[in-house]
């Protein structure tokens, strides 16, 4: 998929995006900066992905999405089987997997990493994979992905957001079929855009408050 994202660097340890040394807020951090979600929950999302279990589960699903052969570790075999069964049942094939880019809404940039995107019943769908709890802010995070991801004909963030479906697929440890959590509120775009504005405002002005005697 072609896209017009700016060249960027990503620090996996700090979960930080930069463009020419300038920090760009990560999509998940936009929600905590905007005061919508306690940073604790954002950190839990990041830690889930960075934990050995989360990292290996995502890696296995990513390799499957790419059609690569590999040996699956016993500790994540159930999660992996849950994903493959779901893909077969939904006839889902990932067109993008573990895809990083810089999105932009109202000329404000943010970094994002999409677990996968593909077609479900001829509808372009953004998919977030989870092995833990699914919470309301995941719908807002997916709204940022849906709005920011390039589309060949839809040029506005709102148009891209409206065109795409957003779901979290919760993988099951016992290998049973993964569960779908759909996010359909149209207001999610406005909420994300407002949080993004606040996040950028904070980064532009926080120095003034740090320097205040």
Secondary structure as GFF3:
##gff-version 3
##sequence-region A 1 213
A	DSSP	beta_strand	9	11	.	.	.	ID=ss1
A	DSSP	beta_strand	16	19	.	.	.	ID=ss2
A	DSSP	beta_strand	22	24	.	.	.	ID=ss3
A	DSSP	alpha_helix	27	33	.	.	.	ID=ss4
A	DSSP	alpha_helix	39	50	.	.	.	ID=ss5
A	DSSP	alpha_helix	52	65	.	.	.	ID=ss6
A	DSSP	three_ten_helix	74	76	.	.	.	ID=ss7
A	DSSP	alpha_helix	77	90	.	.	.	ID=ss8
A	DSSP	beta_strand	94	105	.	.	.	ID=ss9
A	DSSP	beta_strand	108	120	.	.	.	ID=ss10
A	DSSP	beta_strand	123	130	.	.	.	ID=ss11
A	DSSP	alpha_helix	137	148	.	.	.	ID=ss12
A	DSSP	alpha_helix	157	163	.	.	.	ID=ss13
A	DSSP	beta_strand	165	170	.	.	.	ID=ss14
A	DSSP	beta_strand	179	183	.	.	.	ID=ss15
A	DSSP	alpha_helix	187	210	.	.	.	ID=ss16
###
